[in-house]
Amino acid sequence: MEPDGYFQPHLCRTSRRGRATRSVDDRCHASESAPDGGQPAQKGALPRCIGRTKGGLNSKLHAVCDDRGRPRVMLLTEGQMSDYKGAALMFEAMPAAPVLLADRGYDADWFRQALAARGTAACIPSRKGRKAPIPHDAVLYRRRHRIENMFGRLKDWRRIHTRYDRCPHAFMSAIALAAAVIFWINQ
């Protein structure tokens, strides 16, 4: 052990005032730096789909599943984007279905009207702040656990639940690969 106040000379240098300071780059290997070299994002670069939430920086995956819980359409957005805005982006890609099960985040009048115009019944509980609650089929709504199970199985892949990829294209590719292996190849 080294005595208190003793610094190895190759790890520290002395400033003008005589204080010992650490060197600017004290990494053992040059390859251990950040992939972008610590530079801020370039103007006009693609967004990373990472947004501020109560829990910190996060991304949100919106998904449409079939009746067996297999993903059909997926969309990656910033964490602060509301669910019904994500539904607006995915609406044209949604396959035709007799019933759509969704949680309260997707409760919007325009979304219900668009589903009705398409011939799809909406089984969406009303938001707590809605003045006139819209009833839903509670027995049918219990089948929504398949969607939650789908997200849980995707998050079994460490690369997805920790989001190693900074680029949204690489992250979405990892999600698509995991979904293909879990739900389409292994069945």
N, C-alpha and C positions, 0 to 999 in steps of 0.2 A: 504494500500500500504506500501511496505517496503522502508525505506530510501535508497538513493544511497550508494553503497558500502557494504550493509549489505547482507550477505549470510546465509541461514539457515544451521546449522552445519551438518545436515544429508545429505545434497546435495553436499557439497564440503569438501575437506580435504586440509590440508596445506602441501606443499612440503618442502624440506630441506631448500630452500631459503626463505621460509615464504610466498610465493605466494599461493593464493587459486586456486586450480585446481578442475575440475569436476571429479567425480569418474569414473572409467573405464566403468562400466556397470550401466548407470543411467536409465534403463528402469523400468517401474513400474511392469511389469510382465515378467517373464523369457520366456514365450511362444512367446513374440513379436520379437524374434531374427530371423535372416535370416534362411530359411529352411536348408541350408547347414552349418550353424554355422559359416559363414564367411570364410570357407576354400576354397582354389582354387580347380579347377577341378582335378580329379585323372587322372593319366596317363592311357591310354587305355579306358577311359570312352567314352560313345557315344557322338558325337558332338551335340551341341544344335541347329544347323541350324540357328545360328544368326551370321550375318556378317556385316561388316562395309559398309555403304553407305553414300551418301552426307548428308542425314538426321540423321545419327547416326547409332545405332545398329538396324538391321532389318532382317526380313525373307521374302522370296518370295514364293508365291504359284503359281505354274504352273498348268493349268487346260485345259482339253479337254472337250468340251461341245457338245451336240447334237444340232439339228436344232431348238429345243425349248428352248435352254439356260440351260438345265439341265446338271450338271457335270457328266462325265463318268469316267475320269481318273484325279487324282490330285497328285501333287508332291510338297513337301516342300523342299526348298533349302536355302542356305545362301543368304543374301541380295545382295552381290556383284556378284553372279553367273549370267552370261549372259543368255539371254532367249534361244538362240539356243543350249547352253550346256544342259539346262533343257529339251529341245525338244529331244536331243540325248538320254537322260536317259528314256524318256517316249515313244520313237518312237515305240518300240515293243508292247507296251500295247495299242497304239492308235487303235480304231476300224476303219474298212474300211469305207470310205466315198468318194463320188464323188468329193467334193471340200473341201479344208481346208482354213479357214479364219484365218489370224494371223496378228499381228501388225509388224512394221518394225524391232523390236528386233529379230524376227525369220528369218530374211533375211540372208540366207547363201546358197551358191551354193550346198554344199553337202546335205542340207536339201531339197532343191528343187528337186535335182536329186533323192533322196530317195523317195520322194513323187511321182515323175513321174514314177519311177520303180514299185511302188505299184499301179499305176493307179489312183492317186488322183491329181486333178488339184490344184495348189497353187495360192491363191489370197492373196499375201503378197506384200505390197508396198516396193519399194527399199529403202535401206538406203540412206541418203543424201550424203554420201561420196562415193557411188558407181560410178565408171567412166562411165559405160554404164547402165543407169537405165533400169530395166525390167518393162514393162507395166503390169498393173493389172486392173481388172474390178472394177471401182469405184462404180457402182451401187450395185454390189454384196457385196463389202467391207462395205457398210453402214449397212449391217445386223449384223456386228460385235458388235453392241451395246448390243445384247443379252448376250454376254460374259461379258461385263462390268457391265450389270445389275445383272448378277449372282454374281460377286464379291461384288457389292454393297449390295445385299441382304444377303450375308454371313457376311458382316461387320456390319450388323444391330445387330448381336449378340455381346454384349459387351465383352464377353470372347475372341472372335476372334479378334476384331479390336484392343484390347489392349494387346493381347497375355499374359494372366495371367500365362500360363504354361511354365515352363522353359524346361521341357523335350519335345523333338520333337514328341515323340510317343503320349503323352497326348494331345499336341496341335493338332496334326493331327487327333486324335480321336474326339476331340471337333469339328473340321472342318467337319469331316465325319458325325457326329451326326447332326450338324446344316444343312448340305446339305440334309441328309435323311429326316429331318423334313420339311424343307422348300420346297424342290423340288419333293419329292416322296410321302410323307404321306399326306400333305395338298392339294394335287391337285385333 
